[in-house]
Amino acid sequence: QVQLVESGGGLVQPEGSLRLSCAASGSTLDYYAIGWFRQAPGKEREGVSCIRRGDGFIYYADSVKGRFTISRDDAKNTVYLQMNSLKPEDTAVYYCATVKNVRSIDQAMGISRLEGVFYDYWGQGTQVTVSS
């Protein structure tokens, strides 16, 4: 079993920065990828970024490319999301999610494209509000 706990959310002014953390515990040593997702009120969940454990592959959604940076600290079993130049439209609950066992090529591709349906374990989320 895997447990994920997000932290680091809060209220920030436009153009400000926040760093989110996703701390993993449990049977995490062989996870395939960890992704960040967000969901704003009245909107569908959106994939933000992911990082694959084996080869370090990183993917960003176009909406955050150049502003957000994902990184990991394997010693701490933690993945970070550094968010810079924040905009009001970045306001959402941010979730991290992971998957351990990849069962098909379609799933592997979906994971790397941030299709949430292919992720097995989810955290409770942390609120990010960008407002002046």
Sequence and secondary structure as in RCSB ss.txt:
>XXXX:A:sequence
QVQLVESGGGLVQPEGSLRLSCAASGSTLDYYAIGWFRQAPGKEREGVSCIRRGDGFIYYADSVKGRFTISRDDA
KNTVYLQMNSLKPEDTAVYYCATVKNVRSIDQAMGISRLEGVFYDYWGQGTQVTVSS
>XXXX:A:secstr
 EEEEEE  EEE TT  EEEEEEEEES TT  EEEEEEE TTS  EEEEEEETTT  EEE TTTTTTEEEEEEGG
GTEEEEEE S  GGG EEEEEEEE    SHHHHHHHHTT GGG  EE   EEEEE  
